[in-house]
Every structure is written in structure tokens, then in C-alpha cells.
Amino acid sequence: MSKLKVTACPSCGSKKIKEVCKTVRGTRQGKPYAAPKVEFYECPDCGERVYDSLAIRQIEKHSSAPARQRSSRKIA
């Protein structure tokens, strides 16, 4: 699973935090998205979620927000 190793919840300090693989659902710019099979840590005591950079990229890939585009204007 993730390369990130979390042994205690950063919010509540619980040692029960565990690595899970779930569909992450949310909204971005008012549009719903679902990112399947995302691996992250989740605390059963307070609900805190800890994502590594790979998980964040997976979520961003499935969110409906368009990527920023750089301007290709030439300055004279």
C-alpha cells in the first residue's frame, strides 16, 4: 500500500489509525467526483484521513476541476 507510515492519528492521537483502500468522494468547484481504490490512512475514532502524494494525485485525476493552462501570449 502507501509508502507513508502513520502510527498515530495526527488529530486525536489514536493508535487505531489504519491503512484502507476506498473510493473517495467529494465535490470540487461545485461538481461531485469519485476516485476509486485510493489508499490512505483513516482514524476510526475521529474520522481523520491522511493522504500521501500518490493518493492526492489519484483524487485530483478524478475530480472534475479543469487543469490550469498557462498563457501562450507573446510579449512584443
C-alpha positions in Angstrom: 0.0 0.0 0.0 1.2 3.6 0.7 4.8 4.3 1.4 3.7 6.7 4.1 3.8 5.2 7.6 1.4 6.7 10.1 1.3 5.1 13.5 -0.9 7.6 15.4 -3.7 9.9 14.3 -2.4 13.5 13.8 -5.7 14.9 15.1 -6.7 12.8 18.1 -3.5 10.7 18.8 -5.4 7.4 18.5 -3.1 4.4 17.8 -6.1 2.7 16.0 -5.4 4.6 12.7 -5.2 2.1 9.8 -4.4 1.9 6.2 -7.5 1.5 4.0 -8.4 1.3 0.3 -11.7 3.1 -0.5 -13.5 5.2 -3.0 -13.0 8.9 -2.0 -16.0 11.1 -2.8 -16.2 14.8 -2.6 -17.0 18.0 -4.6 -14.7 20.3 -6.4 -15.8 23.6 -7.8 -19.4 22.5 -7.0 -19.2 19.3 -9.0 -19.2 15.8 -7.4 -16.4 13.3 -8.1 -15.5 9.7 -7.0 -11.9 8.5 -7.0 -11.9 4.6 -6.7 -9.4 2.5 -4.9 -7.5 5.2 -3.2 -5.1 4.0 -0.5 -4.8 6.2 2.6 -4.9 6.2 6.4 -8.1 6.7 8.3 -8.8 7.0 12.0 -11.9 5.1 13.3 -12.0 7.3 16.4 -12.3 10.8 14.8 -12.5 10.2 11.1 -9.3 11.9 10.2 -7.8 10.9 6.8 -4.1 11.1 5.9 -3.3 11.0 2.2 0.2 10.6 0.6 1.2 12.4 -2.6 0.1 9.4 -4.8 -3.4 9.4 -3.2 -3.7 13.1 -3.8 -2.8 12.7 -7.4 -5.4 10.0 -7.8 -8.1 12.2 -6.3 -7.1 15.2 -8.4 -7.2 13.0 -11.5 -10.8 12.0 -10.8 -12.0 15.5 -9.7 -13.9 17.5 -12.3 -11.8 20.7 -12.0 -10.1 21.6 -15.2 -6.3 21.9 -15.1 -4.8 25.4 -15.2 -3.5 26.4 -18.5 -0.6 28.7 -19.0 -0.9 31.7 -21.2 0.9 31.3 -24.5 0.8 35.0 -25.4 3.9 36.5 -26.9 5.1 39.7 -25.4 6.3 42.1 -28.1 
